[in-house]
Amino acid sequence: MLRFSLLTLLVLLGSGLTLRVTSHEESGEWSCESNSEIQVLADFAPGVITLDGHADDWKDIDGFDFSLLPALDPHEDHEYKDGKMTVKAVHDGNDVFFLLQVDGDYAYTKGDNSKCPSVALMFQIGDDATYHNMGGCKEPRDSCTNKTCKGHEVDIMHFSIGNAIPGRLYGGNPIDNKDGNGGDRFGHLVDVYAWNPHCRYLDGMGPSGNDSSAQNDWKGAWWHSSFTVHSGFVEDDSPFSTGGQKGTYYFEFSRPLRTMDRLQQDVQFTIGGSSKMSVALWYPVDGNPWSGSGHYTINCDWVSFDIASGGSKLTKSSKSSSSWDAASAFSLLFSVAALCVAIFVAYQVSRPKNIPFTPMENL
């Protein structure tokens, strides 16, 4: 399956150092039996989601369930043992929001990302970018460039939680964005682009040099249902819960629909449009550190990601408003008519009656 491993560490204190990628070897000829009908739909839901890692505000949002199979050996016998991943998405007309929900015993080792769960989102940018081989450019590491791999760009958000406090916000921040790259020195929620598994870089960085116009456009947080504190954690509270407790992990993310990218390193979303995406999970099974290629994915090919238009709701609201206006106008007209009738009747009743006087002798 896909060689969709991501960097375990891309930036060391903003130094801009990229990590060499270990080659991923597939066990045999590539094959994929993908369900082309599966999708993730982001409905229009303004003012609903707070980005804090909690799932309470997602309860009325429909989710899409996916089996998690190993990326390099997608056999059902090796499916992620704790169940399926639920993916939810909404947008508010400016930003798009994602929730990844997956059951798993609590595992957290401060400072060691490979002993903590990790997740990634990947999106197609270039028209020729394939899910398999993370963009599918045939060029090796020493010759892949934005010219030799043009059209094979993919956009990746990767969140490793080894230094991230639950419920706190990570991702794009003024310090790293000032340096003009997609790094996150605080919580390792990074913004990456790639042409293949061996040619991956932080936004703004690459084989031809760095471009200071880039930034990390993602923000996110994580949580686990075993936590008993809801007022907020600090670093000294680590490891935040007891290891091995049953529960559910929640990973919550947001990003603007459109970014300021001019380097072909970010996917651009369109309301009413469709994109292609995938989701990956790394988990320290039985307490063993995960490796870069030892991850699970939701499908062996791209999954359609559709962003619903709010037009239908606006139209419905407009029709409702028009109906209300018509009813109000009729009611007002009826009230005015009734008032006129009442005034006329009152006038007739109160008007002086001029009855001529007839003397008794004339009777």
Secondary structure as GFF3:
##gff-version 3
##sequence-region A 1 363
A	DSSP	beta_strand	39	44	.	.	.	ID=ss1
A	DSSP	three_ten_helix	56	58	.	.	.	ID=ss2
A	DSSP	beta_strand	64	66	.	.	.	ID=ss3
A	DSSP	beta_strand	69	70	.	.	.	ID=ss4
A	DSSP	three_ten_helix	76	78	.	.	.	ID=ss5
A	DSSP	beta_strand	85	91	.	.	.	ID=ss6
A	DSSP	beta_strand	95	103	.	.	.	ID=ss7
A	DSSP	three_ten_helix	113	115	.	.	.	ID=ss8
A	DSSP	beta_strand	118	124	.	.	.	ID=ss9
A	DSSP	beta_strand	154	160	.	.	.	ID=ss10
A	DSSP	beta_strand	170	171	.	.	.	ID=ss11
A	DSSP	alpha_helix	174	178	.	.	.	ID=ss12
A	DSSP	beta_strand	189	196	.	.	.	ID=ss13
A	DSSP	beta_strand	199	202	.	.	.	ID=ss14
A	DSSP	beta_strand	219	224	.	.	.	ID=ss15
A	DSSP	three_ten_helix	235	237	.	.	.	ID=ss16
A	DSSP	beta_strand	248	256	.	.	.	ID=ss17
A	DSSP	beta_strand	274	282	.	.	.	ID=ss18
A	DSSP	three_ten_helix	285	287	.	.	.	ID=ss19
A	DSSP	beta_strand	296	297	.	.	.	ID=ss20
A	DSSP	beta_strand	303	307	.	.	.	ID=ss21
A	DSSP	alpha_helix	311	350	.	.	.	ID=ss22
A	DSSP	three_ten_helix	360	362	.	.	.	ID=ss23
###
